[in-house]
């Protein structure tokens, strides 16, 4: 190491190789570098960020992936590893409202930072639920204190660790779904929808996802909801600058064909073979890719070995995503930064998406208008938009060549008729992504937007382990591994890997 903490090629140190440069891979690379490892980060695309790509077209900028920051301290930690301050590089701007809900009958609900404002909004729908909301937040805090503060960055590689938590999980009623928990507190049907949508942000059906994920309510209350000025693309760029300052080697346009496994009885991986047949040796490999894809395509000889509790044939995957990007030749100042546009059906629509895997005529949408906070995303007098529509993953066997343009027309028409009058006349530079793109661009199994679904039997020890049970130096910091998807989830996944590597080095790991 030199005086700046950067890697010196003359150092005789361990080499850690990270596959995939999404947020989990970036965080894992930085944490391993802070340990003094030589680190190589491999990314198959031409830019880092994983699903957090940034697109520019016709003067409009779009964040392609996550847009909501709810646990900013997890990014602060990455800069602090090297004695830097995140705020010297990135401006996280608090939002108000956090989300605006538009319901099918024309009413709107602003979910806001202050409890007083939130109570007032709730009371417009149901005065009784204003008090009920406080009980929901108290329940969410109880879950948060265990599910996030104690368990989110703890390894679940041993079944004994899961057994120790059973009493607490039962006390918190984790066997309930998020919808069941919310409905036990909130009575108004529209507010029930608004307060149960959080699992969709991590790929889960609120009617199937374990109530552990209700902790997101308190997580938002504790730290707030932010937007990174310059967008997620700016966030990724500054993390890349941090990695390069610290001497992390980044290989772009490099896809992995195979993870090499030792031919002796040591049960260890030895590096990777890229698609162009180049071999890269390493002392350990951390995967930020989709675990089902890793095992099926990069470790085919180990596909049949147990990686999680349930066999592949009963694995349930998250929904697919249809993402429409466009600009407008006018501004829509009444559209909030985040809008949840709710269709008439809720539970039935989600059943169609997750279980029947059909594309219904109706839909619900997440509308992102970054120009509400950052005007640099569009030319003057214009707006930039990203509209996300949950759809079936590729297990639904849809023809997206046909369905893609048809769904685009239906979405534009629905927005034109409701919250964005004149959209059909003012939309420009539009394009979209379908689950097929998630499969081809990100090697996501079945084109799922968030890897495997976050139901109870696919959480904690039941999820893909952060360290392979058979290959002792193969790790996972990914949406499909513990604790789960979403930016806080994958950043915590990297912390779990860090703990496991520390355990390997003889450091004590908190039970």
N, C-alpha and C positions, 0 to 999 in steps of 0.2 A: 504493500500500500504506500502511496505517497502521502504528503502532509494533508492533502485535501480528501483523503479517504478513497481515492480512485484506484482501480485495479491496475497493478503493474504486472505485465506478462511474465516477468521473471519470478513472481511469487509462486511458491509451490503450495497450492491450496486446492481445496475441493472444487469441482466443476459441477454446477447445477444447471440443467437445461430445462427451460420452460416451453411447453408447446401451447401456443395460443396467446395472443396479446389483447384479450378482453380485460376488463377491470380486475378479475381474479388473477389472471396471468401477470398483469402489470404489478399488482400488489405483492404477489408471491416473489416476482423477480426482485423488487425493491427490498423486501424483507430478507431474502437470501443474500443480497448484496450487502445489506447492513450487517450480516453475520460474517462478512469477509470472504464469501464465496466468489469465485469467478462465475459469472452468470451469462448464459446465452438465451435470448428470447427469440423463438421462432414463430413467424406469422405467415399464413398462406396468402393473405391479401396484400395489396400494395401499400397499406397504411395500418398502423396499430389501432386498437380500440375495439376489436371484435365487432359486436353488433352495434357498438357506439360509433358508427361511421358518420361522416359529415358529407353531405352532397351540396354542390353548387350548380345551379342551372339558370341561365338567363338573368343573372344578377340577384337571384334569390338563394338564400342559404337554408339548409335543413339539417337538423340532427336526426339521424336515421334510427337511433336506438333510444335508450333511457333518457328522460328529460326531467325527472323529479329527483331532487337531492333531499333526503330526509335524515341523514346521520352524518353531518359534515365533519364531525370529529374523526371519522374513519379516514378521510382524506388528509386531515391535519396530521394524523399519526405518520403517514407516509413521508411527508416532508420533514417532520420532527426527527425521524430516524437519522437524518443527516444534518441536523442542526439548523434546518430552515423553517420558515413560516409559510404556510399555505397562502395566507392573505397577502404576502409580498408578490405572489404570482397570479392569484385567482380571486375574483370578486364574486362571492356567493351572495346574491341579492334575495332577501326574504320576500315572499309573495303574500298578497292579500287581495282577493280571497285565495285560499289554497286551491280549491276547486269550485267551479260553478256547475251545479247540476241543472240541466234542462230536462223537464219531464214531458211526456208525450202530450199531456193536456194543456201545455203552455206555461205551467208554473216554473219558477226557478228558485233554487236554494243555494246560497253562498256559504260554503264551509270555510270559516274564518279563523285567524290565529287567536283572537281573544275569546275567552269563555263568555264574556258578556255579549259580544256580537253574535256568537254562535247560538247562545240561548235565545236571543231576539229572533234570529232566523228560524230556529226550530219552532218557537212559539207561534209564528205565522201559520204553521201547519197544525201544531198540536201543543198547547200550553202544558199539558201533562208530560209530554216527552221532553220538555226542557229540563225537568227534574230527572227524568229517566236517563237522560244523556249523561248526567253526572255519575250515575250508578254504572253505566256502561264504561266510562273512563276509569272508574275505580276498579272495575273488574279487569279492564285492559292493563292497568298498572300492575295488578297482582300477577297477571300472566307475563308481562314484560319483565318484572323483577326476577322471574325464574327463566322464562324462555329466551330472553335476550341477554340480560345482565349476567346470568350464570351459565347458560348452556350454548349460546350462539357461537362462541369461540372455543368451546371445549371439544376435544376429540371424542367421537363415538365409534371407535374402532373395536371396542370390546363389548360384548353383550352385557357383561357385568356393570359397565357404566350406565347402560340403559336401565337395567334392573334397579339400580340405586335411585333412579329418578321416577320410577313408577308411582310411589305414593304421592309425590308432588304433582305429577301429571294427572293422576286421578282426582286429587283435591281441586285442581284447576279445571276439571271437566274437559280435558283435552280430547276425550272421545266424542264430544259434541262437535258439530260443524260451526263454522263462523256464522252462517245464517241462523242456526238455532240459538246461538249465544246472543246475537244482536236482537233477534225477535223476542227473547226472554226479557229484554229491557225496553225496546222501542215498539210502540204500538201502531203508529201511522204507517200505512203501507208504502208510501213513497219514501219516507225517512228510513224505513227498513232497507229499501233498495240502496239508498245513498250510503248508509253506514255498514253495508255488507259487501261493497264492491272491492275492498282492498285485496282479497286473494287474487283477483284478476290481474293486479299489477305484478304478480309473481307467477302467473300461469295457472291458477287454480279456480275451480268452480266453487263459489261460496257455499253451495249446498253439499259439497263433498269434502272441502278443505278443513283440516283440523282447526279447532278454535284457538290453537296456539297462535295462529296468524292474526288473531284479533289484537295482539300486542302492537300492531302497527298504529292503532288509534293513539295509544299512549306515546309511542315513539315520535309521532308527529307533534303531539302536545309538548313533549319534552324538548325537542330540538327545532321544531318548525319545518316548513317546506320552503326550499330555496331553488333559485335558478342561477346557474353559472353564467355570468356575463360573457358573451362570446359563444355561449352554448357548450354542449357536451364536447364538441370538437375542440374548443379552447381548453377544456379540462384535460382531454386526452393529450393535446399538444404539449401542455406544461408538464404532464407526467412523463412524456417522452423526453423532454428537455432534462428533467430531473434524472432519468435513467442514464441519459448520455453523459451528463455531468459526472455521474458516479461510475462511468466506465462499463456499463452493461452493454454487451454486444447484442444488436438487434438485427435479425435476418428477415427481411421482407420477401414476399413472393416465393416463399419456401414452404412447400407442403410436405407433410410427413407420411410416408408410405407404411412404415413399420417401426415399432418400438423393439429394439433388440433385447433379447433375454439371454442370460449366460447359459452356456451349454453344459456347465457342471451342475452340481447340486446346491448351489448357493442361493437359488431363488431370488436373483437380483436382475435388474435391467442394466444394460451397459451403454445405452445411447439410442440413437435413432438412425433410420435410413430414409432419406428424403425421396421424393418422387423422381428426381433426376439421378438416383442411385448414389448420392453422396452419403458417407457414413460420418456421424458426429458422435464421438464418445462422450460419456458423462458419468459422474459418480452417483447422480440421482436425476430422476425425471419428474417434473411436476406438470400435470395436464390441466390446461384451462379449457380444453375442448369438451364436447358433449360426451359424458362417460359411456352411454350405449354405443356411440360411434367409435370411441377409442377401442373398446373391447372387441367389437365386431369387425372393424376394418384395420386396426393397427396392431391388435394382439389376437389374431384369429385362433391361435393354438390354445389360448387361455379363455376363449369365449364361454366354454361350458363350466368353468369354475365359478364358485360362488363369489359374487362381488357385493351383493345385497341380499336381504332376507328372502325376497320373493323372486321366483323364476321369471325369466324374460317374457314368457307367454302370458303372464297376468299383469305385466307392468302397464301402468296407465300414464299416458303422456299429456302434457299441457296442450292447450288449444293452439291452433295456427293463428297467424296474424296477416291481415291484409292492410298494408300501409299506403295511403294515398298522399302524395306530396304535391303542393301547388302554390302558386303565387296569385295575388289578385291585383288588378289595376286600380283598386280603390282600397281604402282602409275600412275596417270594421271595428271602430273604437268601443263598441258595446260588448265585444267578445272578450272574455277574460283570458288570462294566460293559459289556464287549464279548464276545459269544459268537458263535462261528462254528459253526453247527449243520450238520454234513456228512451228506448223504444217502448211501445205499449206492453209487450210481453217481457217478463224478466226470468223467472224460474224456468218457464217453458222454453224460452229462447236458449238459455244456457244448456238445457237438456238436449236440445237439437244440436248444439255445437259440440259438447263434450261427450255425449253418450250415443245419440243417433248418428252423429257426424254427417249431418246434412246442412246444406246452405239454404236457410229459409229466406223468404221474401223480405222479412223485416230484420232489423239489426239494432244494436246500440253502438255508440261511437265514443272515442276519446279524441277531442279536438285540441291540438296544441298550437297556440298563436304566440310564438316567441317575440314577435314585434310588439306585443303588449308591454314588454319589459325592456327589450333591446332592439332599437330601430335599425341596427346595422344588418339585420337579417333580410332586409328587402330594400329596393330602391325607394327614394323619397315618394311619399304619397301612395305607397303600396303596402301590402301585408304578406307575410309568409305563413304557410299552414302545413300541418302534418296531421292527418286523420287516421287513427288506428281503429280497425274493425276486427273484433274477435271472430274467427271463422274456424271450421273444422281443420284439424291437421291432415296430413296426406293419407292417413288411414281411411279418410272419408272418400278417397278415390274420385275427387272432383277434377274436371277438365278446366284448369285455370286459364288456358288459352282462350276459352270461351267465356268462363265466368268472370275473369278479371275485368275486361272492359264493361261488361254488363253491370257488375257491382259498382264500378266507378260512376256510371251514369245514375244509378239509383241513389248513391250517397250524395252526389252533387245536387240532385233534384230534391232530396229530403232536407238538406241544409238550406237550399234556396227557398224552400217553402216555409222554413221555420226561423232559424236564428241568423241566416246570412242571405237576406233578400237580394236578388240580382246576381247571385254567384255565377249562374250559368253564363251570364254575359261578361263577367269580369275575371273569370278564371283564366290563368295563363301558366305556361311551363309546367304542365301537370304530368306526373308519371307515378307508377306504383310498384310495390313489391308484394309477392304472394308467398304462401308456404313453400312453393317450388324454389323461390329465391333463397329462403332460409336453408333449405336442404343443400343447394348447390354452392352458395356463398359461404355458409358457416358450418357445413357438414352436420347439420342438426338432424337427428333421427326423426323420420316422418315429417320433417319440416316444422317440428314443434317450436313454438316461440320461446319456451322456457324450460326445455328438457322434460324430465319426468314430472308428473303432477305432484303438488304438495299435500296429498291426503295423509292420514295418520299412518297408514301402513307403508308409506314411502317417506317418512320423516325420521330425523335423528339416526339411530342405529339402523333403521330399516331403509335409509336412503343409501346411495353409493357412498362407500367409506372414503374418508380423506386420505387413507393409506391403504393400498391394496392388501388384502389379508394373506396373499401368497407371495407377492413380489415386494420385498421389504423396503425397497428404495423407490417405489413408484407411488406418487401422491396425486391428489386431485384438489384443485382450488377452482371450483366450477359450479354453475347453477344446478347441475344434476347431483352434486355432492352435498353433504351437510354443510351449513344449515339450510341452503336453498337459493332460489333465484332472487333477482333484484340487486341493485347496487349494494345495499347493506349486506345482503346475503353473501354475495361472492367476495366482498372485501373481508367479511368475517371468515369465509372459507379459507382465504389465504392466511389469516391469523391462526386457524386451526393447524394448517400445514406447518407454520412457523413453530408452533408448540410441539408438534410431533418431531420435527427435525431437532429441536432442542432436547427433547426426550432421548432421541437417538444419541445425542452428544453427551448425555448424562445429566442434563438439567432436570430439576424437579418440575413435574407438571401438576397443576392444581387438579385435584380429583373432580 
